Structure formats: C-alpha cells, structure tokens
Amino acid sequence: MNKFKTIVGGFFIGLANIIPGVSGGTMAVIFGVYDTLINGILSIFKTPYKTFKSLLPILIGLGIGIIFGVFVIDFGYREVPLLTTLIFVGLILGGIKTIYNKIQTKDYKHIITFVIAFIIMILLPLLNSNLSVHTGWVYYVMLVVVGFIAAGTMIAPGISGSLVLLILGYYSHVLGLAKNGLEAFFTMDMPRLFELIPPIIMFVLGLAIGLVVFSKLMQIVMIRFESLFYAAIFGLLVSSPISILTLLNQSTPLTSFHWIEIVSGIILSIGAAYMSYAIIKYSEN
C-alpha cells in the first residue's frame, strides 16, 4: 500500500503542476511524500542508485500525472473548466485537516504566519506582469530563469508553479513545449523533436538547478521552523480554493456556468475531497 500511495501521490503532484492555481508541493505534503522527495533530491549525487530506487514510485506517478495532465486535464480545463477546477479544489480540501494537525502550537507567531500566507495566495492570481520573451538568446536565458522559478514554486507547498508561469507569461508556451515534444516523440517526428529539444533542455536545466537549491532551503525550513512551516501551508491551503476560482473567473466568469454544471462540480468536489482524505487516513493507519 505504501508504494501505491506514493505512486498516487506522484500522480497528483504531476497533475497539480499542470493546473494553474494548484500546488504540486501541497499535493506532496497531503499525500505524505514531501520529505521523501526533498531528501531524495538532496542525496541524488551522493547515493544515486539508492536514491533513484527510493524515488522511483514518485517518479512513475509524476510521469504518468504530467502526461495525463498535458493531454487530458488540459483538455478538461479548456472544455469543462468548472468541473476540472472543482475536482482539484476537493483534492486540496481533503488534506486540510491533516495539515492542521501538524501545527504543534497555535500562538500569535503561527496566526501571523497563517494570515500572511493566506493573503499571498489570494493576491497571486491578481498579478499579471507578462514578461515573456520568445526570440533570440534572451529567450533561452529566460527559459532557464523560468525553470528555476518554477522549480522553487513546485517545491514550496501552497504556491502553484503553473500559476507563477501564467503570471510570467510562459505557461502556455511551456505547456506547448511539453505537449508538442511528447506528440513528436510518440509519432517519431524527429525533425520536429530536434527543433524542440534546445528550449526543452534549457527549461529542464533551470528546473534541475532550482530543485536542488530550493530543496536545500526547504529542508532547513522544515528542520528549524517545522510548526511555522505547516502554519504557512495551512494558510496557503485554506485560501487556495479562493485563488483557483478567482483564476477561473478571470478566463470564464463563474456566472456563465449552468446550474447543472455547478451542482455536478460540487458533487465531484465532495467526492474528490473524500477520496483525498481516505487515501491519507488509510496510509497513516
């Protein structure tokens, strides 16, 4: 069951990194694989075989989740955005109690940390800097920078890497690189694949550097400020549904959805919340 739970956790981490507003790091915390992921990234150069073996279930789930997300969830987000969004809201809500229980004390420091995290998550969807550059050597430098930032937001629970890419103006472009690269690989379209390899490599390079740097940072935070860390995650988690629905409302006004779709979305959200909670409780027992 432990490996199955880890694969499921990796699957939802991969999915979460595709959907703007949903945090892959949060999914890792919810499904109890965050420590394994952080420690694995930090020890990959010291004990590569042992580390790869321990991370393999997460990586399998992560790969399946990303591929599924790039094609299926991306389609769902475009065709039935409310249903898709509410399913992820449910998955997040299912893990709230687990994170709350990890907060050791409830003093003023934890309350302030919670409030700051809550406000940050609410404000993120309102930003729109759109700094994207898609030509010249600056483009490749920006891909490394964007990859580095995306890795940090993926490692830090509560912050959506896809949302940050959306703010920077690179979300659609990076998603297109992944989608076109996978399609070229599966159809063996080698000229198209070779054309896409350079930008993909630069983005992955930024991701790799960011994963190592931010994993070390998060490890220090987890050791020294564990309870405050979970207070911040709790704040980000509680405000995530508001942030996600705000983001959806910017692209498709919530008032435009039919009441049947709204009711269906709420039912799916409740089901997703129960599934998330059940998997977590079963694994804890």
C-alpha positions in Angstrom: 0.0 0.0 0.0 2.9 2.4 0.8 4.3 2.2 -2.8 0.8 2.5 -4.2 0.1 5.6 -2.1 3.5 7.0 -3.2 2.6 6.5 -6.9 -0.8 8.0 -6.4 0.9 11.0 -4.6 3.4 11.4 -7.5 0.5 11.2 -10.0 -1.4 14.1 -8.3 1.9 16.1 -7.9 2.3 15.8 -11.7 -1.3 16.7 -12.3 -1.1 19.7 -9.9 1.9 21.1 -11.7 -0.2 21.3 -14.9 -3.2 23.1 -13.5 -2.7 26.9 -12.6 -3.6 27.6 -9.0 -2.9 24.0 -7.8 0.3 23.4 -5.9 2.4 20.3 -6.6 4.2 20.8 -3.3 0.9 20.9 -1.5 -0.1 17.6 -3.1 3.3 16.1 -1.9 2.6 17.2 1.6 -1.0 16.0 1.5 0.0 12.5 0.3 2.9 12.3 2.7 5.7 12.1 0.2 7.2 15.6 0.6 10.1 14.6 2.9 11.0 11.7 0.7 11.0 14.0 -2.3 13.1 16.7 -0.7 15.7 14.2 0.8 15.8 12.3 -2.4 16.7 15.4 -4.5 19.4 16.4 -2.0 21.0 12.9 -1.9 20.8 12.1 -5.6 24.5 12.9 -6.2 25.7 11.1 -3.0 23.9 7.8 -3.4 22.4 7.9 -6.9 21.3 4.3 -7.2 19.7 4.1 -3.7 18.1 7.5 -4.1 16.7 6.7 -7.6 15.2 3.4 -6.2 13.5 5.3 -3.3 12.2 8.0 -5.7 11.1 5.6 -8.4 7.4 5.2 -7.2 7.1 9.0 -7.0 8.8 9.5 -10.5 6.5 6.8 -12.0 3.4 8.6 -10.7 4.8 12.0 -11.6 5.5 11.0 -15.2 2.0 9.5 -15.6 0.4 12.6 -14.0 2.3 15.0 -16.2 1.5 13.1 -19.4 -2.1 12.7 -18.3 -2.3 16.4 -17.3 -0.7 17.7 -20.5 -3.3 15.9 -22.7 -6.4 15.0 -20.6 -6.5 17.6 -17.9 -5.5 20.4 -20.3 -8.5 19.3 -22.4 -10.8 19.2 -19.4 -9.6 22.6 -18.2 -10.5 24.0 -21.6 -13.7 22.2 -22.3 -15.2 21.7 -18.7 -13.1 24.2 -16.7 -15.5 24.4 -13.7 -15.8 20.6 -13.2 -12.0 20.2 -13.5 -11.3 23.1 -11.2 -13.7 21.9 -8.5 -12.2 18.4 -8.6 -8.8 19.9 -7.7 -10.4 22.1 -5.0 -11.9 18.9 -3.5 -8.5 17.2 -3.5 -7.0 20.2 -1.7 -9.8 20.4 0.9 -9.4 16.7 1.7 -6.0 17.4 3.0 -6.7 20.4 5.2 -7.3 18.5 8.4 -4.1 16.6 8.1 -2.0 19.7 7.7 -3.8 21.5 10.6 -3.0 18.5 12.9 0.7 19.0 12.1 0.7 22.6 13.6 2.2 22.0 17.1 1.1 25.2 18.7 -1.4 28.0 17.9 0.3 31.1 19.3 0.5 34.6 17.7 3.5 33.6 15.5 1.5 30.9 13.9 -1.5 33.1 13.4 0.6 35.8 11.8 2.3 33.2 9.6 -1.1 31.8 8.6 -2.6 35.3 7.7 0.5 36.3 5.6 0.4 33.0 3.7 -3.4 33.4 3.2 -3.0 36.9 1.8 -0.2 36.0 -0.5 -2.2 33.2 -2.1 -5.2 35.5 -2.5 -3.1 38.2 -4.2 -1.1 35.9 -6.6 -3.9 35.5 -9.2 -4.3 39.3 -9.4 -0.7 39.8 -10.6 -0.1 40.0 -14.3 3.4 41.0 -15.3 3.7 39.0 -18.6 7.4 39.3 -19.0 7.6 36.6 -21.7 10.3 36.7 -24.4 10.2 34.0 -27.2 13.0 35.0 -29.5 16.8 35.3 -29.5 19.4 34.3 -26.9 17.4 36.1 -24.2 14.7 33.5 -24.8 16.9 30.7 -23.8 18.2 32.6 -20.7 14.6 33.3 -19.7 13.7 29.6 -20.1 16.5 28.8 -17.5 15.2 31.5 -15.2 11.6 30.5 -15.6 12.6 26.8 -15.0 14.4 27.8 -11.8 11.5 29.8 -10.5 9.0 27.1 -11.5 11.1 24.5 -9.5 11.0 26.8 -6.5 7.3 27.2 -6.6 6.8 23.4 -7.2 9.0 22.6 -4.1 7.4 25.2 -1.9 4.0 23.8 -0.9 1.0 26.1 -1.4 2.5 28.0 -4.3 1.4 26.9 -7.8 4.2 26.7 -10.3 1.8 26.9 -13.2 0.2 30.0 -11.7 3.6 31.7 -11.5 4.4 30.7 -15.1 1.0 32.2 -16.1 1.9 35.4 -14.3 5.3 35.5 -16.1 3.6 34.8 -19.5 5.2 31.5 -20.0 2.5 29.0 -19.0 1.0 28.4 -22.5 4.5 28.3 -24.1 6.0 25.8 -21.6 2.8 23.6 -21.8 3.0 23.8 -25.6 6.7 22.7 -25.5 5.7 19.7 -23.3 2.7 18.8 -25.4 4.4 19.2 -28.8 7.5 17.4 -27.6 5.5 14.4 -26.4 3.5 14.3 -29.6 6.7 14.5 -31.7 8.2 11.7 -29.6 5.2 9.4 -29.8 4.8 9.9 -33.6 8.6 9.8 -34.2 8.5 13.2 -35.9 12.3 13.6 -35.5 12.7 17.0 -37.3 10.1 18.5 -35.0 11.6 16.8 -32.0 15.1 18.1 -32.7 13.6 21.6 -33.1 12.0 21.4 -29.7 15.0 19.8 -27.8 17.1 23.0 -27.3 14.3 25.1 -25.5 13.2 22.0 -23.5 16.8 21.4 -22.4 17.2 25.0 -21.2 13.9 24.8 -19.2 14.9 21.4 -17.7 18.3 22.8 -16.8 16.6 25.7 -14.8 14.3 23.1 -13.2 17.2 20.9 -12.1 19.2 23.8 -10.6 16.0 25.1 -8.9 15.1 21.7 -7.4 18.5 21.3 -5.8 18.7 24.9 -4.4 15.1 25.1 -3.1 15.1 21.5 -1.8 18.1 22.5 0.5 16.3 25.7 1.5 13.1 23.8 2.3 15.0 21.2 4.3 16.5 23.9 6.5 13.0 25.4 7.0 11.5 22.0 7.8 14.2 21.4 10.4 14.2 24.8 12.1 10.6 26.0 11.7 8.5 22.9 11.1 5.4 24.1 13.0 5.5 27.5 11.5 6.1 25.9 8.1 2.8 23.9 8.4 1.0 27.1 9.7 2.0 28.8 6.4 1.0 25.7 4.4 -2.4 25.7 6.2 -2.9 29.4 5.2 -2.0 28.7 1.6 -4.2 25.6 1.6 -7.3 27.3 3.0 -7.0 30.2 0.6 -6.2 28.0 -2.5 -9.8 27.4 -3.4 -10.5 31.1 -3.5 -7.3 31.7 -5.6 -8.2 28.9 -8.0 -11.8 30.1 -8.5 -10.5 33.7 -8.9 -8.2 32.5 -11.7 -11.0 30.6 -13.3 -13.3 33.6 -13.1 -10.7 35.7 -15.0 -10.9 33.4 -18.0 -14.5 32.2 -17.7 -16.9 34.2 -15.5 -18.4 31.9 -12.8 -21.9 33.4 -13.5 -21.8 31.9 -17.1 -21.9 28.3 -15.9 -25.3 26.4 -15.9 -26.6 25.4 -12.5 -26.4 21.7 -13.5 -22.7 22.1 -14.1 -22.3 23.9 -10.8 -24.1 21.2 -8.9 -22.2 18.4 -10.7 -19.0 20.2 -9.9 -19.8 20.5 -6.2 -20.7 16.7 -6.1 -17.4 15.9 -7.8 -15.5 18.2 -5.4 -17.0 16.4 -2.4 -16.1 13.1 -3.9 -12.5 14.2 -4.6 -12.2 15.6 -1.1 -13.4 12.3 0.4 -11.0 10.3 -1.8 -8.1 12.5 -0.9 -8.9 12.3 2.9 -9.5 8.5 2.7 -6.1 7.8 0.9 -4.3 9.9 3.5 -6.1 8.3 6.5 -5.6 4.8 5.1 -1.9 5.4 4.6 -1.5 6.8 8.1 -3.1 3.7 9.6 
